Structure formats: structure tokens, C-alpha cells
Amino acid sequence: MRIGESHVAMNNKSKIITAIILIILSAISTAIYFKYFHPQYNDWAVETSPDGERLALVRMVAPRGKREYKFQIWTFKTDGSSGRRLFRVPDEYTVDMETMNPIYWINDELFLIVRDKRGFRAIYIINSQTGKARLWSQGFKNDLILGLTSKGALTARYLHYNNFYLLFRPFGKKNFTKLQKVITNNPRAKSAISSDGNNIIIIESYHNSRTNPQINNLLTIDRSSDKTSICGIDDMLIYYPRWIEAGKKLVFIAKEGLHTLNFSGKNIESEDIKIPGNFRIYYSYDKNNNMVYIPTDSQDELYVGKLKRAKFDRVKIGVPIMPPVKISPDGKHLFFISYDNDRNCNLYSFNLKERKLVELTKNEFGKRHLTRRKMRILFDRRQYGIIISKEERDKREEAK
């Protein structure tokens, strides 16, 4: 063998050995990455786009084996494909997990409610196409965000025991409007705002004394005319009023079921629709089809009802349902988060016509990432206040 040929052979051999070493190192690095650094996700909340073609997910993310986690916003098509990380919440903020619905999709922007390390709430306004975000800060530490429109945010400033001041804070402006002082134990569950921000509903619930019955006043604030009207309601359990633009109608959960108030005429007309069994207080309303979806006292069932017929079907979903439940604009699909025994939370869709359940994401977050406090919040969200029917209450009283 010639000297040149020997040198070439040695070079080839060295290249082969180097390639083998690189492959081995790459395999070891990949194994270490997936064992210790590969990100794990847990879906926390979902929102549908106004056109019904996309979904936005609030996701918890953490390296495998680490306790510290961050939040990200991802977008998907409604079949779970084309997943894309749109926005990462900066380290100094965390998603406001005490808010039932921390994310809104209005026009072409996503609105994410966050809190900083001091507990002050703020809103990130994120372009759903580019992911470019701007921060809108508001109020004091105890200010609550009750609802959002494209114009601004309805907030409540805590004064003292169950006393709040309602404020409307326009985006991009320094000045805000003081609307009304109210007395209520949970303004986030007892308020509503119209899409133009002009009509605001707040329900006052309080006792004058320990012996007197609870007082419930429904306050309707018209920002366009600066008028407030008060309507007394004889009911002790009132939650989640929803303002329906068409016909100026209010829908809310109360006592034995679903109630509606119609403000379009000279007099306020009311309608009570009884729910046939125990139910949870959070519900979703499809205004286009006049349908309502109410989780039952079971983990994996929904009451599905059309308000015109005042009739409900009890539908078995097959997996636990964690509110909120979102409806596609065409009314054909429901979207919600479910969880398994290992506290892994994933996104599901449910076809209402075919009664078909589809798992859209598959996460393995791991129990160790969630503290007891976070699990308590998670538990409260998936249970979220069961109202027991009058018949069952009577049976329990007789059993005593």
C-alpha cells in the first residue's frame, strides 16, 4: 500500500470513528434531554376563536423532573392539529388561576389575565396571528377583573368585607369610570358586561342582619345614558348572569335551575326553567342556538337543554369535565379540559350530534409539579358548587 493510500484510509477510519462517537453522544444527549429537560405540558383553560376555526390553550409547562413551571399560550385547529406556541408568559407573571376563565378571544386578539409576584392583576393583549403582546396594568392589589370587551375591562375594587366599587377601565386610556358601590360575596360570579361595554349587570347579595333573609338586587347599569336601575329578586342562589345582546335578555343560574329576564319591553318579564336534578353552578350558553350546557353533580355528565322547549337531556361525556365548557360558534362541538388520576390535564372535544368524544392533546405533566394549593384550586374548578334539587333536600331533611 502506498503512503498516500494509507493516509486516506486512516482519514476515512478517523471520520467513521468520529461519526460513531458523535452518534453515541447525540443519543446520550437526547436521552438526558428527554429524561431531565424535555418540557411537559398540562392544559389549563381553553377558548374558541370568533370564527370557530381555532382554539387557544393556556398551558402549564415545566422541564421533566422540575417543580418550577411557567405558562404559555398555544393555538390549535379545532381538530387538535397545527399546534403552535404563540406566547410565553414572562417569569415575573403567572396566569390568574383563581379566575374561572383567564383567557378571552375578542376579534383578532387574545386577552390573558395574569398576576405579578406581588399579587397585582394585569392583562396581556396578544395578537393571535403574530404573538406580539402588550401589557395593560390596572388598579390596586385587590382589584378583580370581572369581564372584558374590546373597549376595556370591568373591574371591582375591594373596599372592605364584601364591599366593592365597580370600575370601567378603557384600554389605552389613563382615566377610568367609577360606576357603583355594591355589596356581594363574589362579584366575578355575579356580574356581566355587554360586548360594547355599555350594559353592565351586577347582583348584590347580602343580609341586613343575621336574622333577616338575604337581599338580592339586580343592578342594571347603562353607561351610554349613565342610568342605574334596580330589580329585587326573591332568590338566594344567583350565579353567572349572561347578557344577551339580541332582545336585551339576561340568563343566569338560580335556585332550582335556569332563569331569564327580558328587558326589551316596558316591564321586565321573567321565566324560570327547572333543571331535573342536581347541577353545578357554572354553565355555558350558546346564544346563536339558544342552547345551554350545565355540568351535573356527576363528574362526566352534562345537562343539554334548548330554552324554548325548557327540556333537558342528560348526556354522558365519558371523562371528567373541568369548567369552563366552550361551544363552537356553529353549536356543533363542545371544548373542555379533562384530567386523569395522575393529574394530567388534556383538551377534549365532544361532537353534540354524533355524541363522540375526541382527545385533542396528550400530556403527561406528572403529579409532582402541582402543589397542594394548586390542586385545591383545580379541585374547586372541577367541582364548582353543586346545587341540590328541592326534592333531594326534602328527602335529606326527612332522613334526619
N, C-alpha and C positions, 0 to 999 in steps of 0.2 A: 504493500500500500504506500502510495506516495505521501509526502509530508502534507501537501495541500488537501488531499482527500482525507487524511487523518484529522486534520484541523476542522474540516467541515463536519465530519462525523461527530467529533467532540462537541462542536457548537450545537448540532441538532440534538444530541443527547442532553446537553445542558438545557436547551429550550424545552425539551419534553419533561425533564425533571422539574424545571421552574413552573411549567404549566400544571403539572400534577400537584406541586406544593400550593400553587395559587388556588386550585380547585378545592384542595383539602381545607385551606384557610378560609375560603369562601363558604364552604359547607359548615365549618365550625362557627364562623361569624353569623351565618344565617340561623343556626341552631340556638346560639346565645341570644340573638335578637328576638326570636320567636318565644324563647323561654323567659327572658327577663325584660325586654324592651318593647316588644310588639304591642301596639295600642289595643286596648279592649274598649268596647263601646257598650253603653246602656241607654236605650231610648227613653226619654222622659216626657216629652209632650209633642203633639202633632198639630199642624194647621194646614188647611187646604188653600190653594191659590184661588183668587176670584174667578178665573176661567175654568177651574176644575181639572187642569191638566197636570198640576204638580203638587207635591207635598213638601212641607218644611218640618224638619225634626230638630228638637232640642236634644242634644246627645251629651251624656257624660262620657269623658274619655280619660283613661289612665294607662300608663305603661304596666304591662303584666307584672304582678307581684308588688306594685307600689300602692300605697294608700291614698296619696295625693291625686286628685283628679281635677280636670278642667271641664269647661263646657264649649261645645261647638254647635254651629247651625249647619245642617246638611239639607240639600234639596234632592228630591227623587221624582221620577214619574210616578203616576198613581199605581203602576204595577210593581213598584219597588226597584225598577231598573234605573240606570244612569245616575247612580249616587254621586254626589259632588259636595265636598266641603266648601261651604260658602263663606263662613266667618268663624273666627276663633275669639271667644270672649277673653279680653286681656286679663292678666294674672291678678290685677287689683280688684276685679269684679267677679261676682258669681251670679248665676241666674236666681231670681227671687222664687225659690221653690215653695214658699208659702202661698203664692198666688196660684189659684186653680188653673188659670190659662195665661202663662207667662209670655206667649207669642201670638201676635196678630199679623194677618196678611191683608194689607189695605192697598188697593190699586197695585202698583208695582214695587211696593216696599214692605219689608218685614219690620215689625216693631217688637223688640225684645226687652222685657222688664228685668232689670238687674239690680244688685245691691253692691255697695263697696264694703271694704273691711270695717268701716265704722257703722254700717247699717243704713246708710243713706241710699234711697232708691233713685234710679235713673233709667233712661230708655235709650237703647241703641236703635237707630233708624238705618236699616240696611237695604241697599239696592239689591233686588232679587236676581238681577242679571249679572252685575259686576262684583257684588260682595262688598263694595265700598260703603263704609259706615260713618255715621256722625253721632256724637253723643249729646243727648238732651238731658240735662240735670234739672232737678226740681226740688224745691221745698226743704223742710227740716227732716230730721231723722225719723220721726214718727208719721210722716206723711204717707198715705196709702194711695196707690194708683187704682182707681175703680173701673175705668173704661177709657178706650181710645177711639178717636176718629182721625181722619186725615188732617183735621184742623188743629187738634190739640188733645189734651188729656183732662179727664175729670178726676180730681184728687180729693182726698179727705185729710184735713189736718187735725191731729189728735189734740184735744184741749185737756180733758180730764174724764174720769170714769164714764165711758160710753157717750161722751160728748165730742162731736166733731164739727168742723167748719168745712163746708163744701167749697171747692175752688175749681174754676176752669182756667187752664193754663195753655194758651195758644203756642204752637211750635214756632220757633224763630222770633218770639217777642218776649220782652222782659216783663211787661205788665200782665197781671192776671186779674180775674174777676172773683170776688167773694160772692157766693150765691146764697147760702142759707146755713144757719146753725141747726144741727139735727142731733137727736138722741137715739142711738141704735147700737146694738151689741156687735154687729158685723156688717159694716157698710159695703164691703166687697160683695157680699151675698145678697144685698138688699138695694142695689142700685142698677140703673140702666141709662144709656145715653143713645140718642138717635145718631145716624151716620153724619148728619150735618152739624151735630153738636148743639142744636137749638132746643131740643126737648130732652129734659133730664128728669128721671124718676128716682126718688129715694123713699124708702119705707122706714118710718120711725116706729120703734118698738120699745116700750118702757112701762114701768109701774110708777104710779104716783106714790104708793106706799106698799108695804108688804102685804096688806090685806086686800087692796083694790085689784080688780082684774087688769090684765095687761092692756095697754092702749096701743093701737096700731093706726097710724095715719099715713096715707099715701100722698106724698107731696109731688106735684107735677110743676116743674119749673120751665117756663117758656122764655128762653134767653132772647128771642127776637123781639118780644114785647115787654120783657122784664116783669112778667107776672108769675105769681105762685098760687096754685090752687091746692086745697087740702080736702082729701076724701077719707073719712073714717071707715075702717074695715073691721068687722067683728070676726077676727081670726087670730089665733096665737102663733101660727106657724106660716110664715111668708118668706119665700126664698126665690132668688134669681128671677126678678122681673125682666122681661124682654120687650123692648119697644118695637112694634111692627109698623113700618112706615105707611104701608097701604092701609088706609082706614083708621089710622091712629088708634091702634089697639094694643093693649098690654096683656102679656101672657106671663103667669107666674105659678109656682108650686105653693099650695097652701092646704093645710088640714087634711082633708080626705083625698085630694087629688089636684087636678089642674084647674086653674081659674083664668078667666079672661075678662077684661074691662074694655068696653068700646067707648072711645071719646069723640067719635065723629059726629054724633047728634047733639041736641040741646041738653039731654040728660045722659048720664053715664049708665050704660047697660052692662049688666054682669051675667056671666054664665059659669056654672060650676060643673066640671066634668069629673066624675068619680073614677078613681083608679081601682081596679078589682084586686086589691091585695097590698102587701107591704112593699114600699118602694124607697129608693134613696132620693135625697133632695136635689141632686144635680140632674139636669136633663138637657137634651138638645132639641132645638126646634128648627124644622125645615119650613121656612116661610113661603117658598115657592109652591110646595105641595100641601101646605097646611098639615104637616105630619109632626108628631112628637115622639121622642125616643127617651125612655126613662129606665135607668137600671133598677132591677128588682132587688129585693133583700138577699137574693142568691148572688153569688159571685159572677156567674156566667150566663145571665139572662137579662133580657130587655123587654119592657112593655113597649109595643109599637102601636100607635094609635093615630087615626085620622080624626081631626077635631070636629069636622062636620057631622060625622056619624056617631061621635062620642063612644067609640068602641075600640077596645084594646085587645091585641093579640100578645100572648106571652111567648117570646121567641128565644129558643135555646141557641146560644152562640157557640159554646164548646170550650171556651177558655175564659179565665177571669178578666173582667173588664175594669180598667182603671180610667176614671174620668179625667179629662173631658172626652166625650164622643163627638167626632166631627162628621158632618154629612157632605157628600159631594154636591156641587150646585145642581146637578141633574136629579138628585134624590135617589140614585141607584145604589150607592155604596156608603157604608159607614167606615170610618177610620178611627182606631183607638190603640192604646198601648196595653199589652198584657204582660204577665210575669209568670215565672215558673218557681219551683221550690228552691232553686238556688239564687233567687232574687235577680235573675236576668230578665230585663225588660225589652220587649221587641214590638215592632209595629205590625198591626194586622189590618186587613180589610175584610169587610163582610158584604157579599152581594145580597141585597134585600130580596130580589126577585127569585134567584136560584137558591137562596139560603146557603151560600157557600162561603166558607172561611178560608182565607189565604194568609199565610205568614209572609210578610214582605221583607223583614230583616231577620238576621240570625246572629245574636250577640251572646258572648259568654264573658260577662263582666266579672263575676266572682263575688261571693259573699263578703270577702274581707274588705272590699272597697267602701262599703256602706256602714257608717257609724250608727249607733242606736238611735240618735236623734233623726238622722236622715231616714232610717227605716220607719220611725214613728210617723214622720210626715208622709212617707209612701203609704203606710197603712191607713192613715187618715184619709188620704186621697182615694184609695180603692174602696174604702167603706163609705165614707162621706155621708153620714147622717141618715139613718133609716127611720122612716115614718111608719108607725104601726097602724093598721086599719082599725076603725072603731070596733068592728066585730071581734077582732082578736084582743083588743084592750078589754072589752067587756068579758070575754072568756077568762082572761087572766085575773080580772077583778073577782069573778065568781069563784075561781080556783083558790083564791086567798081565803 
